[in-house]
Amino acid sequence: MRQPSVNRARAATVSLALVVAAGAAACGPEDNDAKGAGGDSTLRKGGTLTVLNANPQEDFDPARLYTSGGGNVPSLVFRTLTTRNRESGAAGAEVVPDLATDTGRPNKDATVWTYTLKKGLTYEDGTPITSADVKYGIERSFAPELSGGAPYLRDWLIGGADYQGPYKDKKGLDSIETPDDLTIVFHLDKPEGEFPYLATQTQFTPVPKAKDTGTKYEEHPVSSGPYKVVRNENDGERLVLERNPHWSASTDAERKAYPDRIDVRSGLDSSVINQRLSSSQGADAAAVTTDTNLGPAELAKVTGDKELAARVGTGHFGYTDYIAFNPKVKPFDDPKVRQAISYAVDRTSVINAAGGSSLAEAATTYLPNQKSFGYTPYDHFPAGASGNPAKARELLKEAGHPNGLTVTLTHSNDKDFETSPEIATALQDALKKAGITVKLQGLESNDYKDKIHGATSEPGFFLAHWGADWPSGGPFLAPIFDGRQIVHDGANFNTGFLDDKAVNDEIDAINKLTDLDEAARRWGALDKKIGEQALTVPLFHPVYKRLYGKDVKNIVISDWTGVLDISQVAVK
């Protein structure tokens, strides 16, 4: 799963959490007085785009980065076989070719995928990019000293589970073939119809073996994108990019590369970032953020200012905040108790605790409400806007708790408006109306993660959230509900310990599909079916609102990332 990389300011100013991030209809160019990429004659190349971030761009090595769609800042330097479509809204959730001529050609059962590189691709030094470089770049990601990237290749490629990378095993992976300089073939352990999505991960970036400096490669990775690294201070705290003179727009339909220079400055407090973007003085007039959202208090101020309100980009990302149950812990082993809590939840109070309806949308499905995920509306335990305590009491009585019961809700002490005390308190108040006394157990961030992801330490009732690695139901449902992904001695995400053969078989069947529309329909149907078991209570999908400087043009926010795409931005 993509871990949160978005900062959502807390009550007075703070930071939010979510993977590259956000949830339904994105605010497109028309909403921000900017035209689509290439559609506005006032867009000119030149100038410096400043990026103001809270979190540094650490481990700037394609093997170590965990990004989907190529990432935001990383995608300016690293090109991959495929990438995300750089358009606003739902169209941006599509996978499109990048270095490759298409999104991949599968064999009959989707266990072999073949790609052909475009002709004329070169690195920043003018040398050609070859299929062998893509193979080597992938193999590097298996080296223990370059860990951190997405784990799928290790699971999907034949021989991947035991491979230790090219520094220890110079022979390489036989499951990746390069019959010529433009062709690369992947042999998989099992059918994977969504391999084109995986090929957007930065591990698919070509790396010239002769230029590989191991763990120091991040200091100056060789660019295949429109910009090259000219400065990297304090492990990504200050990252300066300038034009790659050998990048050609004729081979890259996705990145516009308007600015001459990108100056990424990190380690800033979220309140400082939003204040600088709001003021838009000097270089900050041509500034954006890729990880800091407006919080409730800040949003209220911005909404009252017409000029500032016109400089807020709104986006949605595939992400769900929810209650998780461990059915191995009493009384949550009883489905009626889980159903009672589902009915008792007051989503209006939860959304208010999350910052209000501008920053959160009510959820009754586990899958996010976007077409690419296969969103299928359902509400198995209709609680209405403010809960149904009468129905909850009825179910508790049937479960043998006529006088109610007392339970403990585990949450994080982080002020993230997701799994934090505000949300927990809102649930505590709602469940009290149904006769359920909720004791709150707040834990510091690391303790909270260790507890809820440990198979033996997992509590019975806790707050959780999940974001997809790409816009599909697969990476959303499989890690949480596939019984074969239950981990007993490491980080476990199948919190309900569901191991249902019918569910597992359907996951396998959908994974064989290369028709992504049909796959989406099946993921939605599976979500609806699993939802009947009340192993989770979906609460809300976050909404992301971010300021940008007054001289920033061409705002594109897709449903893949939910945030402003800096590869499209132009500055005055």
C-alpha positions in Angstrom: 0.0 0.0 0.0 1.2 3.5 -0.6 1.8 5.1 2.7 0.5 8.6 3.3 2.5 11.3 1.7 0.0 14.1 2.0 0.0 16.5 4.9 -3.4 17.7 6.0 -3.2 20.6 8.4 -4.6 19.9 11.8 -7.2 22.1 13.5 -5.1 25.2 13.7 -2.6 24.1 11.1 -1.1 20.7 11.0 -0.6 17.9 8.6 -2.8 15.3 7.1 -2.0 11.9 6.0 -2.5 10.1 2.7 -0.6 8.5 -0.1 0.0 10.8 -3.1 -3.6 11.5 -2.5 -7.4 12.2 -2.4 -11.2 10.8 -3.5 -14.1 11.5 -6.2 -14.4 14.4 -8.8 -11.2 16.3 -9.1 -11.1 20.1 -9.7 -9.9 20.5 -13.2 -8.4 23.3 -15.2 -11.8 24.9 -15.8 -12.4 25.2 -12.0 -9.1 27.0 -11.6 -9.1 29.4 -14.5 -6.5 27.5 -16.4 -6.7 25.6 -19.6 -5.8 22.0 -20.2 -2.2 21.1 -21.1 -1.2 22.6 -24.3 -4.6 24.2 -24.8 -3.7 27.7 -23.6 -1.6 29.9 -25.8 -0.5 31.9 -22.7 1.4 28.9 -21.4 5.1 29.4 -22.0 8.3 27.5 -21.2 10.6 29.1 -18.6 10.9 30.2 -15.1 11.4 28.4 -11.8 8.7 26.4 -10.1 9.2 26.2 -6.3 7.9 23.2 -4.4 7.2 23.8 -0.6 6.9 20.5 1.3 6.8 19.2 4.8 8.5 15.9 4.0 11.8 15.6 2.3 12.1 13.6 -1.0 14.2 10.9 0.7 15.9 8.0 -1.0 15.7 9.6 -4.5 16.6 6.3 -6.2 14.0 4.6 -8.4 14.7 1.3 -6.7 13.9 2.6 -3.3 10.9 4.9 -4.0 7.4 3.5 -3.4 5.4 5.5 -6.0 2.5 4.6 -8.2 2.1 6.2 -11.7 5.8 7.3 -11.4 5.2 9.6 -8.5 5.1 13.4 -8.6 8.5 14.9 -8.2 10.2 11.5 -9.1 8.3 11.4 -12.4 10.1 14.5 -13.6 13.4 12.5 -13.6 12.3 8.9 -13.9 10.3 7.5 -16.8 8.8 4.1 -16.6 7.3 1.6 -19.0 3.9 2.9 -18.4 2.5 5.9 -16.4 -0.7 7.6 -15.4 -2.7 9.6 -17.8 -2.0 13.3 -17.1 -5.6 14.6 -17.2 -8.0 15.9 -14.5 -10.6 13.7 -12.9 -11.6 10.2 -13.9 -9.6 10.3 -17.2 -6.5 10.6 -15.1 -7.1 7.2 -13.5 -6.1 5.5 -16.8 -2.7 3.8 -17.4 -1.0 4.9 -20.6 2.4 4.2 -22.3 5.5 6.0 -21.3 8.8 4.5 -22.4 6.9 1.7 -24.1 4.9 1.9 -27.2 1.8 0.5 -25.5 0.6 -0.6 -22.1 1.9 -4.2 -22.7 0.9 -7.2 -24.6 -0.1 -10.3 -22.5 -0.2 -13.9 -23.5 -3.5 -15.8 -23.3 -3.5 -16.2 -19.5 -1.7 -13.0 -18.6 1.4 -14.8 -17.2 3.7 -13.3 -19.9 3.9 -9.6 -20.7 5.9 -8.1 -23.5 6.8 -4.4 -24.0 8.6 -2.6 -26.8 10.5 0.6 -26.1 10.0 3.7 -28.2 12.8 4.5 -30.6 15.0 7.4 -29.9 14.9 7.3 -26.1 18.1 8.8 -24.4 19.5 9.6 -21.0 20.6 13.0 -19.8 24.1 12.3 -21.3 22.6 11.5 -24.7 23.3 7.7 -24.6 20.4 5.4 -25.7 18.0 3.8 -23.3 17.8 0.0 -23.8 15.6 -2.8 -22.6 18.7 -4.2 -20.7 18.7 -0.9 -18.7 15.1 -1.4 -17.7 15.9 -5.0 -16.7 18.9 -3.9 -14.7 16.9 -1.1 -13.0 14.3 -3.7 -11.9 16.9 -6.1 -10.7 18.5 -3.4 -8.5 15.3 -3.0 -6.6 15.8 -6.6 -5.3 19.1 -5.7 -3.6 18.6 -5.6 0.2 20.6 -2.3 0.5 18.1 -0.6 -1.9 14.9 -1.8 -0.3 11.9 0.4 0.1 10.1 0.1 -3.2 6.8 -1.7 -3.9 6.9 -5.5 -3.1 4.9 -6.8 -6.1 7.8 -7.7 -8.3 9.2 -10.0 -5.7 5.8 -11.8 -5.5 4.9 -11.7 -9.2 8.1 -12.6 -11.1 9.2 -16.2 -11.4 12.2 -16.5 -9.1 11.6 -13.1 -7.5 11.1 -14.4 -4.0 14.7 -15.7 -3.7 16.5 -13.1 -5.9 19.0 -10.8 -4.0 19.8 -8.3 -6.7 22.6 -7.9 -9.2 25.3 -7.0 -6.7 25.1 -10.6 -5.2 23.7 -12.4 -8.2 25.2 -11.0 -11.4 23.4 -13.6 -13.5 20.1 -11.6 -13.1 16.5 -12.8 -13.2 15.8 -15.3 -16.0 12.1 -14.3 -15.8 13.0 -10.9 -17.4 14.2 -11.4 -21.0 15.6 -8.8 -23.4 15.8 -10.4 -26.8 16.9 -7.1 -28.4 17.5 -3.5 -27.3 13.9 -2.5 -27.6 12.1 -5.6 -26.3 11.5 -6.7 -22.7 9.5 -9.8 -21.6 8.3 -10.6 -18.1 7.4 -14.1 -17.0 5.1 -14.2 -14.0 4.3 -16.8 -11.3 0.5 -16.3 -11.8 -1.9 -14.4 -14.1 -1.8 -10.7 -13.4 -4.1 -8.7 -15.7 -3.1 -5.4 -14.0 0.6 -5.7 -14.8 0.3 -2.4 -16.8 -0.5 -0.6 -13.6 2.5 -2.2 -11.9 4.7 -1.0 -14.7 4.1 2.6 -13.6 6.1 2.0 -10.4 9.5 3.7 -10.3 11.2 0.3 -10.2 10.6 0.1 -13.9 12.9 3.1 -14.5 15.9 2.3 -16.7 19.3 2.5 -15.0 22.6 2.3 -17.0 24.7 -0.4 -15.3 27.9 1.6 -15.9 26.5 4.6 -14.0 25.2 2.6 -11.0 26.8 3.8 -7.8 24.8 1.6 -5.5 23.5 3.4 -2.4 25.0 6.7 -3.6 23.0 6.6 -6.9 20.3 8.7 -5.3 22.8 11.7 -5.2 22.8 11.8 -8.9 20.5 9.3 -10.6 20.7 9.4 -14.4 17.7 11.1 -15.8 15.4 9.6 -18.4 12.8 12.3 -17.9 12.5 16.0 -18.7 14.6 17.1 -15.7 17.9 16.1 -14.2 19.2 16.4 -10.6 21.7 19.1 -10.1 21.5 19.4 -6.4 20.4 17.0 -3.6 21.0 18.2 0.0 20.3 16.3 3.2 18.7 13.3 1.6 16.2 15.2 -0.4 15.5 18.1 1.9 16.6 20.4 -0.9 16.3 19.0 -4.4 17.0 21.1 -7.5 16.2 20.0 -11.0 17.1 21.5 -14.3 16.2 20.7 -17.8 17.5 17.5 -19.3 18.7 18.7 -22.8 18.4 15.2 -24.2 14.7 14.7 -23.3 12.4 14.9 -26.3 8.7 15.8 -26.1 8.3 13.7 -29.2 8.7 10.5 -27.1 6.8 11.8 -24.1 3.1 12.7 -24.5 2.5 13.0 -20.8 5.0 15.5 -19.3 4.7 19.1 -20.4 7.9 20.4 -18.7 7.1 24.1 -18.8 9.5 25.5 -16.1 13.2 25.6 -16.7 14.0 24.8 -13.1 12.2 22.9 -10.2 13.4 23.9 -6.7 12.0 21.5 -4.0 12.4 22.8 -0.5 11.3 20.5 2.4 11.3 20.2 6.1 8.8 23.1 6.5 5.9 23.3 8.9 2.5 22.9 7.2 1.3 26.2 8.6 4.4 28.0 7.1 3.8 26.3 3.7 0.1 27.4 3.6 1.0 30.9 4.7 3.7 31.3 2.0 1.4 30.0 -0.7 -1.4 32.3 0.6 0.8 35.4 0.5 2.5 34.4 -2.8 5.3 36.9 -2.4 8.5 36.8 -4.5 9.4 33.2 -5.6 6.4 31.9 -3.7 4.1 33.3 -6.3 5.3 30.5 -8.5 5.1 27.8 -5.8 3.1 24.7 -5.1 3.1 21.9 -2.6 3.0 18.2 -3.3 2.3 17.1 0.3 0.4 19.7 2.4 -3.3 20.2 2.5 -5.5 22.9 4.0 -6.9 22.1 7.4 -10.4 23.1 8.6 -9.4 26.4 10.2 -7.3 27.4 7.2 -10.0 26.3 4.8 -12.5 28.5 6.5 -10.3 31.6 6.0 -9.6 30.7 2.4 -13.2 30.2 1.6 -14.0 33.7 2.7 -11.4 35.2 0.3 -12.4 35.1 -3.3 -8.8 35.4 -4.6 -7.5 32.7 -2.4 -10.5 30.4 -3.1 -9.7 30.6 -6.8 -6.2 29.2 -6.0 -7.4 26.0 -4.2 -7.1 22.7 -6.1 -9.5 20.0 -5.0 -8.8 16.3 -5.5 -9.8 12.8 -4.6 -7.7 9.7 -4.3 -8.6 6.1 -3.7 -8.6 6.0 0.1 -11.0 4.9 2.8 -11.0 5.5 6.5 -12.8 2.8 8.5 -13.4 0.9 11.7 -11.7 -2.5 11.7 -12.8 -5.6 13.7 -10.8 -8.5 14.8 -13.3 -11.4 14.9 -10.9 -13.5 17.0 -11.6 -11.1 19.9 -14.9 -11.2 21.9 -17.5 -9.8 21.5 -16.5 -9.0 17.9 -16.6 -12.7 17.0 -20.4 -12.3 16.9 -21.5 -10.8 13.5 -24.5 -9.2 15.2 -22.3 -7.1 17.5 -20.3 -5.9 14.4 -23.6 -5.2 12.7 -24.9 -3.3 15.7 -21.9 -1.0 15.7 -22.3 -0.5 11.9 -25.9 0.7 12.6 -24.9 2.9 15.5 -22.2 4.9 13.7 -23.1 8.6 13.2 -21.2 9.5 10.0 -22.2 13.2 10.2 -20.4 13.6 13.5 -17.4 11.6 12.2 -17.2 13.8 9.1 -17.4 16.9 11.3 -14.5 15.5 13.4 -12.6 14.9 10.1 -12.8 18.6 9.3 -16.3 18.9 7.7 -17.9 17.9 4.5 -15.4 19.9 2.4 -12.6 17.6 3.6 -14.4 14.2 4.0 -17.2 12.4 2.2 -19.3 9.7 3.9 -18.6 6.1 2.9 -20.7 3.0 3.1 -18.6 0.9 0.8 -15.1 -0.2 1.3 -14.0 0.6 -2.2 -13.7 4.3 -2.9 -16.5 5.9 -4.9 -14.6 6.0 -8.2 -15.3 4.1 -11.5 -11.8 2.8 -11.9 -12.1 0.9 -8.6 -15.3 -0.7 -9.7 -17.4 1.3 -7.2 -20.7 -0.4 -6.6 -23.1 1.4 -4.2 -24.3 -0.5 -1.2 -25.3 0.1 2.4 -25.9 -3.2 4.1 -26.4 -1.6 7.5 -28.1 1.7 6.8 -27.5 4.0 9.7 -28.6 7.2 7.9 -26.7 10.4 8.3 -26.7 10.3 12.1 -26.9 6.6 13.1 -29.7 4.2 13.9 -29.3 3.4 17.7 -32.7 1.6 17.9 -31.6 -1.0 15.3 -28.3 -1.3 17.0 -29.9 -2.0 20.4 -32.2 -4.6 18.8 -29.2 -6.5 17.4 -27.3 -6.3 20.7 -30.3 -7.9 22.4 -30.3 -10.7 19.8 -26.6 -11.1 20.5 -27.3 -11.6 24.2 -26.4 -8.0 25.3 -29.9 -6.6 26.3 -28.2 -4.1 28.7 -25.6 -3.1 26.2 -21.8 -3.8 26.4 -18.5 -2.1 27.0 -15.7 -2.2 24.4 -12.3 -0.6 23.8 -11.5 1.4 20.7 -7.9 1.7 19.8 -6.8 4.8 17.8 -3.7 6.8 17.0 -2.8 9.9 19.0 -1.6 11.6 15.7 -3.7 14.6 14.9 -4.4 13.4 11.4 -8.2 13.7 11.3 -8.3 10.0 10.3 -7.4 7.6 13.0 -7.0 10.3 15.6 -8.7 11.2 18.9 -11.3 13.5 17.2 -12.7 10.6 15.2 -12.6 8.2 18.1 -14.5 10.6 20.4 -17.2 11.1 17.7 -17.7 7.3 17.6 -17.7 7.1 21.4 -20.5 9.6 21.6 -22.6 7.9 18.8 -22.2 4.4 20.2 -23.2 5.5 23.7 -26.7 6.2 22.3 -27.0 2.6 21.4 -26.0 1.4 24.8 -22.4 0.7 23.9 -19.8 2.2 26.3 -16.6 2.9 24.4 -13.3 3.2 26.3 -10.6 4.9 24.2 -7.1 3.6 23.9 -4.8 6.2 22.2 -1.4 5.1 21.2 1.6 7.0 19.8 2.2 6.5 16.0 4.7 3.7 16.1 3.0 1.8 18.9 -0.3 2.1 17.2 1.0 0.7 13.9 2.8 -2.1 15.6 -0.3 -3.1 17.6 -2.8 -3.0 14.8 -0.6 -4.8 12.2 0.6 -7.6 14.5 -1.4 -10.8 14.1 -1.0 -11.6 17.8 -1.4 -8.0 19.2 -4.2 -6.8 17.0 -7.0 -5.3 19.1 -10.7 -6.2 18.6 -11.9 -2.8 17.6 -9.8 0.0 16.1 -9.5 2.7 13.5 -7.7 2.1 10.2 -7.3 3.4 6.7 -6.1 2.1 3.4 -5.0 3.6 0.1 -4.5 1.8 -3.2 -1.2 1.5 -5.0 -3.0 2.2 -8.3 -6.6 3.0 -9.1 -8.1 -0.5 -9.1 -10.0 -2.7 -6.7 -7.2 -5.2 -6.7 -4.6 -3.5 -4.5 -7.5 -2.3 -2.4 -9.3 -5.6 -1.6 -6.6 -8.3 -1.9 -4.3 -7.1 0.9 -7.2 -6.7 3.3 -9.4 -9.7 2.4 -7.3 -12.4 0.7 -6.7 -15.1 3.2 -3.4 -16.1 1.6 -2.1 -12.6 2.5 -2.5 -13.1 6.2 0.9 -12.6 7.8 1.4 -14.2 11.2 5.0 -13.1 11.9 5.2 -9.6 10.3 3.0 -6.7 9.2 -0.5 -8.1 8.6 -3.2 -6.0 6.9 -5.9 -8.7 6.6 -7.3 -7.4 9.9 -10.5 -9.4 9.8 -8.4 -12.6 9.2 -10.8 -13.5 6.4 -9.8 -16.7 4.6 -12.8 -17.5 2.5 -12.1 -19.9 -0.5 -14.8 -18.2 -2.6 -13.3 -14.8 -2.0 -9.7 -16.1 -2.7 -10.9 -17.8 -5.9 -12.7 -14.7 -7.1 -9.6 -12.6 -6.5 -7.6 -15.1 -8.7 -10.3 -15.0 -11.4 -10.3 -11.2 -11.6 -6.5 -11.1 -11.7 -6.6 -13.1 -14.9 -8.7 -10.4 -16.6 -6.9 -8.0 -19.0 -10.1 -6.2 -19.7 -9.8 -3.6 -16.9 -13.4 -2.4 -17.2 -14.7 -6.0 -16.6 -12.2 -6.4 -13.8 -13.5 -3.2 -12.2 -17.1 -4.5 -12.3 -16.0 -7.8 -10.7 -14.0 -5.9 -7.9 -17.1 -3.9 -7.1 -19.3 -7.0 -6.9 -16.7 -8.6 -4.6 -16.6 -5.6 -2.4 -20.4 -5.7 -2.0 -20.3 -9.4 -1.1 -17.5 -9.1 1.5 -19.3 -6.1 3.0 -22.1 -8.4 4.2 -19.7 -9.8 6.8 -19.3 -6.5 8.6 -15.6 -7.0 9.1 -15.1 -3.2 8.6 -17.3 -0.1 8.9 -16.4 2.3 6.1 -16.5 5.9 7.6 -15.4 8.4 5.0 -13.1 9.2 2.0 -10.9 12.2 2.5 -11.0 15.2 0.2 -7.8 17.1 -0.5 -7.6 20.9 -0.9 -4.3 22.6 -1.6 -3.3 26.1 -2.3 -1.0 27.1 -5.1 0.8 30.4 -5.9 -0.8 33.1 -7.9 1.5 32.7 -10.9 1.0 29.0 -11.3 -1.0 27.9 -14.3 -2.4 24.7 -15.9 -3.7 22.9 -12.8 -4.3 19.2 -13.5 -5.6 17.0 -10.7 -6.4 13.4 -11.5 -8.3 10.7 -9.7 -5.0 8.6 -9.7 -3.2 10.9 -7.3 -5.8 13.4 -6.2 -3.1 16.2 -6.1 -1.7 18.8 -8.4 0.5 17.2 -11.1 3.7 19.3 -11.3 4.6 17.8 -14.7 1.8 19.9 -16.2 2.4 23.2 -14.3 3.5 26.4 -16.0 4.7 29.6 -14.3 4.7 33.2 -15.4 
